[in-house]
């Protein structure tokens, strides 16, 4: 076996549909992607302004989810009736980096659905009764998460890694944030953060550019306001609680949720493809090293894995699993040990070749629908990825050598002491077992509200 991974079958570039791109006079970027044969269209508006830029934590997500609850003189029921009647779907959403609206509709109803889509963007009502209803639902959702050990672990890990950074709060906000939200907060967010010059509109499917552009100009051409340039976020390095152990106390738990988190890389990093190969070997599949060591050999847990979360300004790396109280020390040692082994030596040529076949085989399935293509193409534009990111993705995965994967592991997997360890379980039982991994801090679940 040579230093390069074993040869994989020749891959033809994935065929990406032709994109017709236009920028309206107000700065809105419009991309039309004609694609058959199904008579369906996916529409996606993406704004470079997500939860990281919240004036009040949770406001971006709350405003996006409230859009469908009244807009353009239509009530929530009227919008639902119009959308459901033609077999369409429409929703608003927010992530750390972005704010958006998505529409999926039969193409013959696009002419009726696109004005409703535009109304959600341009004329949201934010009615008091709908605001209160969503407030109650969101508070109930957070309450459920605070009772779920896995969700609690994820909420705690967010603080352990990102505290002090704009990414360091839940997209949905805290319970106190949600209780404090008012109509004017939502309107202020939309006025100050949502605008055509930092947005892109994409239509993918059974649509013709010449036929749809007049409607787009009519509906969105007068849209004005908002930022002139996208907001910027500071970079980030090590985890905020690096070298420490955070236990969220759930005394009734007989199992422990474990997260080991550290700094990672931002989206579009030059080492993206070596990292994708290496991290899949480490913990990205059922045959990964973590699954083999934790589940197959020792039966400590049903599941284990790792992943890089890559955002626009920075990223994180996480190892996750769960086990019984009695075996938590062993689980942590294996997690740390497997990361250390990968960082020291990287993956073997055989592992690299196996993962390359796995990733390259699955990738086309991620692009089968109009909605998936709209999402993928939007990401390419939003994150400034190379134009051939999609068409050459598999080739770039298969070009990664074991040496490159090993170099990525050395550079971007955490060194000892740079990781934050988060546990959810019985603190009284766990603390003595895990103090060897660093100073222990105990939180109540209520501290993650």
Buried (B, 14 or more C-beta within 10 A) or exposed (E): EEEBBEEBEEBEEBEBBEBBEBEBEBBBBBBBBBBEEEEBBBBBBBBBBBBBBBEBBBBBBBBBBBBBBBBBEBBBEBBBEBBEEEEBBBBBBBBBBBBBBBBBBBBEBBEBBBEBBBBBBBEBBBBEEBBEBBBEEBBEEBEEBBEBBEBBBBBBBBBBBBBEBBBBBBBBBBBEBBEBBEEEBBEBBBEBBBBBBBBBBBBBBBBEBEEBBEBBBEBBBEBEEBBEEBEEBEEBEBBBBBBBBBBBBBEEBEBBBBBBBBBBBBBBBEBBBBBBBBBBBBBBBEBBBBBBBBBEEBEBBEEBBBBBBBBBBBBBBBBBBBBBBEBBBBBBEBBBEBBBBBBEEBBBBEBBBBBBBBBBEEBEEEBEBBBBBBBBBBBBBBBEBEEBBBBBBBBBBBBBBBBBBBBBBBEBBBEEEBBBBBBBBBBEBBBEBBEEBBEBBBBEBEEBB
